């Protein structure tokens, strides 16, 4: 009976040696060393193949003397060639190296090669929104699993199939891919498959039985923050097993950085709530988001180069030139994310509230001084409230421009204005200041006077239209309804707060009418990024309506909306995203084809049931609103849900040793099943890994502090006396 020579030679050091051509700190090299096989580092691929063939030949010859009838194994040694400087430098391969490896039976794994076995390597393809898909079931992943390769550059190899005999089905060619790259729709599975992709390229394929080619750098998966982590563990485990010829080698564990502060089941101490709020405020400095004079022009104009990263995190602004938005969601090959250097008004007021919260917790003056500087800049020193918006005779008086630096500053979004003002009110209360009251009240009344008797106004207005038509034109649109909590809910919340502070009855009457219509037409709402975020926003005005007009009907509205939201709360505290309606179409954010992926605003999920929580649109606003609902009603169910969400948000706050600009941040997406930052990145720029100083950081961080203190935002801002400012602005309501 013949004996397999590989079996009797498995302990032979030369046969087991892996010749590695590439940097010794390469992830794959470290993983291979962890298998306890000898790894020899060689600088030249030809030299590596020669040494592998010679070593294998010596080992096999010695073994054949002992077992002359044994079957000779196919392998003549193992060589791994990694790119020495991805993405700028490819692995130095030649036709001669491939030919020698094939002749000698050397098993060869090559990443990002300068030349392919088929001939000279084509040009490099740079991925934008494309993602990888595991095609055959060889990795132990579910069919059509999506893999993120951040900052991907790959060698363009056409996907091919081998010609078939007449009447036979086509068979896979030698280079039919195990993983391909293309623009695919889906959350973590390519739900429409890959057959209709406009453009696709292999990421991993067999050139022949002994040659495995990666057209990009798979070993960059940790540095590039590829995801999902468990899927990349499966892929790198498959490659390592193939290289070693050992099917029982376990998948390696890959480090995740940034990573959640706590594990899924780890207990969160109550003290962590306040610490989380302070970490959130400190992130503004960690990331260098407070603008300094040295780079003011670049900040207002677009993007600053990556090389300025250390300067930004070392040189801190003081708020007198504003705070930037955060990070784009696109991750580069080294884990870097571009900063979003657009300056918008809402995050100025919101960030001031976050900083004032940290000041109240720590007693440190820097937080309070920076908060005050931001509000002074917002209301007095920047372009947001400049020119005609300071002229009482102008129709746009009191409005706050959306953008800054020459763009969008004459566009007004009611919900963004509302959140800028809500932040300013919170900061004012904590700082014990009233110097911004006149501007705060003027902004509330300028949107209120443009609302019709049913409480609705346009979600976006332009100064030129207001000059042409006059503000009364909007107030007279009696048939206008816009059932969108995203755009209406926070304006209504401010009307209710100002009613409570002044007793001015029309503020309550219009708001109550708007809320009643919204509840009557539910679920036929206009949704922005899904239904769940609309519910989250709607709860705040419902809770505050109970504060000022506590009736059984109003409590029932609140309980209904909270119930819908909590139906999707996971045991870990996360609130699962759900798609919604737009113009009567169900599941409007469900992308209908691969071609539609990445073309507009989109949800983090592809279909209901995907286990992802959204910190930009849902969990942040749900957290604030649930705490307000619990405080307004004393309902223990609401309070328990709030605490579960508080724990979840503390657990997933990012910690990072490698990237100080993410330490203390929350990313938009979190897969609570994997316990990892992951989601569909279709919402280009605002996708899964974006950060945002205002919407995300402020409302999560400040609410953590409120929950820790057993209080509410309503209780905090009820300290504010705006009666004088209201009297000064009451003329605005005259027609």
Residue, then its C-alpha position, 0 to 999 in steps of 0.5 A: x500500500x502506498x504511503x503519502x510522503x507528505x504524511x511521513x515528512x510532516x515534521x521535516x523542517x525544510x519541507x515545512x518552511x515558509x519563505x516570506x518575501x515582504x516586511x516582517x511586520x506584515x500581518x500575514x507573516x505574523x499569523x504564519x509565525x503563530x502556526x509555529x512553522x519556520x518562516x524565513x524572510x527573503x528579499x527577492x521573490x526569485x530567490x524565495x522560490x529557488x530556496x523553497x524548491x531546493x529545500x523541498x527537494x532535499x527533504x523529499x529526497x531524504x524521505x524517499x530513501x526511507x519510503x521508496x514506494x511513497x507517493x511524491x506530494x505535489x508541493x515543492x515548498x511554499x512562498x508568500x510574496x506581500x506588497x512591501x509598500x501598499x498601496x504605492x508599491x506592488x509586490x515585485x513579480x515577474x513571469x520567470x518567478x511564476x514559471x519557476x514556481x510552476x515548474x518546481x511545484x512551489x505553492x505560491x501566494x502573492x498579494x498586489x503583484x506588479x505582474x500577473x501569471x497571465x502577463x503584465x499587470x493592468x492598471x490599478x483600480x481604486x475603489x470608491x463605494x465598491x465592496x467585496x463579495x465572497x462568491x463560492x462557499x469556501x470560507x465558511x461564510x454565508x453565501x454572497x457575504x459582503x466584505x469591506x476593503x477600505x481604501x482599496x487599490x487592486x490590480x484590474x483582472x477581468x472576471x473570466x469563465x473557461x470555454x465549455x464544450x458544445x452543450x455543456x454548462x460553462x466551467x469556472x476558469x483558472x482565475x474565476x474569483x473566490x472574492x470579487x469587487x464591485x458596487x453591490x447593494x445590501x447590508x452584509x449580503x449582496x441581496x441582488x447577487x453579482x451577475x448584473x454588476x456594471x464593473x467587477x474585478x477579482x480580489x482573490x483567485x487561483x491562477x492554477x492549483x498551486x498559485x493563489x493571487x490577491x489583487x489587493x493587500x488582504x494582509x492590510x485588513x487590520x491597518x485598513x480597518x476592513x470589516x466585518x472583522x469575523x468575516x476577515x478572520x474567516x478569509x485570512x484563516x482560509x488563506x493561512x490554511x491553504x499556505x500551510x496545507x493544514x485544514x485544522x488551523x483555526x481562524x486568527x483573531x484580528x484586533x479592532x481599533x477603534x473598538x467599543x469601550x465595553x463588551x456586549x454583556x459587560x456591566x456598565x457602572x453608573x459613574x460611566x454615564x458622566x465619564x462618557x459625557x466628558x469623554x464626548x466633550x474631550x473628543x472635540x480636542x482629541x480630534x482637533x475639531x475646534x478651529x484655529x487661526x492657523x488653518x481657518x481658511x482650509x477648514x472653511x474651504x474643504x479638506x486639509x491634508x492628512x499630513x496635518x493630522x498631528x498639528x490639528x490634534x496638538x493645537x487646540x482651538x478655543x471655540x472663537x472660530x467655531x467647531x467642525x462637523x466631524x469625519x466623512x465615513x470613507x476609511x482610507x487604506x491606513x485607517x484614516x478618515x477625512x475630516x468634514x471641514x464644512x462649517x454648519x450652524x447647528x453643531x455650534x449650538x449643540x457642541x456648546x451644550x456638550x461642552x457646558x455639560x462637561x464643565x458642569x461635571x468637572x468644574x473645569x473652566x476650559x469647557x465653559x469658556x469654549x462653550x461661551x465662545x461658540x455661542x458668541x461666534x454663532x450669534x454675533x461674530x460669524x456669518x450665520x446670523x449676519x447682515x439682513x438676518x440681524x435687521x428687524x425689518x427684514x423677512x429673514x430676521x432671526x433666521x440662522x444660516x445653515x452653512x458658512x464660508x460662502x456656501x448655504x448661508x442664506x438657506x434655512x432649515x427649520x430642524x437645524x435651526x431648532x437644534x442650534x437653538x436647543x443647544x444654545x438654551x441648554x448651554x445658557x442654562x448650565x452657564x447661568x447666562x442670558x445674553x443670547x436670549x434675544x437671539x434664541x427667542x427671535x429664531x423660535x418666533x421667526x419660524x413660528x410666524x411662518x407656520x400656518x394655523x395647522x403648525x406646518x411650514x416649509x422644511x427649507x427656505x431661502x432668503x431670496x424667496x423670503x425677500x420676494x414673497x414676505x414671510x406672511x406668504x408661508x403663514x397663509x398656506x392653509x392647505x399645506x401639510x408636511x408630515x415629517x417629524x425629521x423636519x417638524x418635531x424639534x420646531x414644535x418642541x421649542x414652541x411648547x417650551x416657549x409657551x411654558x415660559x411665556x404662556x403665549x397661547x398660539x404657540x400651544x395651539x399651532x403645535x397641538x394642531x400639527x401633532x394631531x395631524x401627524x398622529x392621524x396620518x401615521x404611518x403615512x409620513x415623509x421619511x428621511x432615512x427610515x421610519x425608526x428615526x421619525x418615531x425617535x424625533x416625534x417622541x420629544x414634542x409628544x413628551x413635552x405636550x404632556x408637560x404643558x397639556x396633560x390629557x389622556x389623549x396626549x398620553x395615549x399618543x406618546x405611549x403609542x409612539x414609544x411602543x412602536x419604538x421599543x418594539x425594536x429595542x434589543x435586550x442589549x439596549x440598541x434600537x434596531x433600524x426600520x425602513x419606512x414610507x415616502x410618498x406612500x411607498x413602503x420601504x422607500x430606503x430599500x435600494x432596488x438594485x446594485x446600480x442604485x447603491x450609493x447614489x443618495x441618502x440611505x439607511x444603514x440597513x438593506x431590509x428590516x431585521x438587519x441588526x444595526x443601530x443608527x447613532x446619527x438619526x435614531x438612537x441619539x434622538x431616541x435617547x433624549x426623547x425617551x428620557x424626556x418621556x420618562x420624566x414627563x410621565x413617571x412611566x417605569x417602562x420608559x425609564x427602564x428603556x432609557x437606562x438600557x439605551x444609556x448602557x448600550x451607548x456607553x458600551x459602544x463609545x469608541x476607544x482607540x490607542x492608534x487613532x486619538x481622533x476617534x477616542x470618545x466618539x460614536x460612529x453612526x453604525x453599530x452591528x449589535x449582533x457582531x458587536x462591531x462598527x458595521x453597516x451599509x455605507x450607501x449614504x455616501x459621506x454620511x455612511x456607517x463610520x461618519x462622526x458628527x459633533x452635534x447630532x451624534x456626540x452632543x445628544x448622546x453625551x449630554x443625555x448620559x449626564x441627565x440620566x446620571x443625575x436623574x433629571x431631564x432636558x426640560x427640567x434643565x432648560x426650565x431654569x431659563x427666564x426668557x420673558x424679557x427677550x420674548x417681550x422684545x420680540x413680540x412685535x414679530x408676530x404682528x402682521 
